[in-house]
Amino acid sequence: WIVAAILFAGDLGLALLFELVDLDGLSQLWATLGWHVIVGFAAEDLRRWTLRLRGYALAEIVAAENAAAAERRYFDHHPAMAKPAWR
C-alpha cells in the first residue's frame, strides 16, 4: 500500500500542478503520459522494494524454460535447501 500511496500522491501532485500552471489539455496529456511511462519503467524496482520491506531477499536468479525447470535447477545447486522440512 505504500507504493500505491506514493503513486497516488504523484498523480495528485501532477493534477495540482496542472491547476496552478493552467496547462492546456494536450500538454496535460503529454505530461500525464510521461509520468505514467516513468512509473511503468520503475514498476519492477517498486515491486522489489515492497518485497524487501516485507522481509524477502534476492537469493539468486535462475533462468529456465518454465517455473518447474527453474525450481529444479535452483535446488540442484542448493541441495541442502531441497531436504524435507520434517527430517
Protein Blocks (a to p, Z undefined) as FASTA:
>chain_A
ZZmmmmmmmmmmmmmmmmmnopafklmmmmmmmmmmmmmmmmmmmmmmmmmmnopacfbd
cddfblmlmmmmmmmmmmmlmpcfkZZ
